[in-house]
């Protein structure tokens, strides 16, 4: 922060920085990656990065395919559509992600990596199935939204 800034401006900037920490980290990391590629990367580094980029693009395409599959399935079953809160990174880290349908939030979709000890004891389950995506089995469960 600059010395000549007024107190309200300093306070607003500090609040913005704390509220947007993830975005700021993303931008810093992107800038570092670009700088490395432009200024430091050797031929071998660039080859490795190309491989990593191709793998990441494939994963993002599969992520979109899974999201579209679930949205299409929801629409077909007339349970809603347009998921919000879909986070493939969290799913791949083993977390259960709860997504909601934007139209009236009448259905909650839980998506997680499938495991052998998954059980269907939740009374709110409308439907549940396993789908192979991103090279892993994912359990998709549709739950009745609590009112």
DAZI-V411081 format. One record per helix or strand. SS is the DSSP state (H for helix, E for strand). FROM is the first residue (numbers start at 1). TO is the last residue. If there is no record, write none. Layout:
SS/FROM/TO
SS/FROM/TO
This chain:
H/7/19
H/21/39
H/43/76
E/83/84
H/88/92
E/97/101
E/107/113
E/125/133
E/136/144
